[in-house]
Amino acid sequence: MLNTLLNRLVAHPGIYTLAAKIVTANYRGAKRLVRSELPDAPSRTVLDLGCGTAILAPLFHEKSYVGIDTDMRYLAFARRRN
């Protein structure tokens, strides 16, 4: 039953993103890590493998960010958001 619920959750990128933001405090730790480890990130090209909904994309310059994911629904959602 839990597995079915989780599968339904990840089938909808918007719902998944909202749930993930709640669980991760809006990705606070990941964002802090990116800012501390890549302080000059806006001037670098970034390849985000398994980007999902590209929640970290706004941390990088639009032309230097490349997100790759196998789920086309997530990529479509990311394109609409960013």
Secondary structure, DSSP 8 states (H G I E B T S, - for coil): -HHHHHHHHHTSHHHHHHHHHHHTTTTHHHHHHHHHH-TTGGGS-EEEET-TTTTTGGGS-GGGEEEE-S-HHHHHHHHHH-
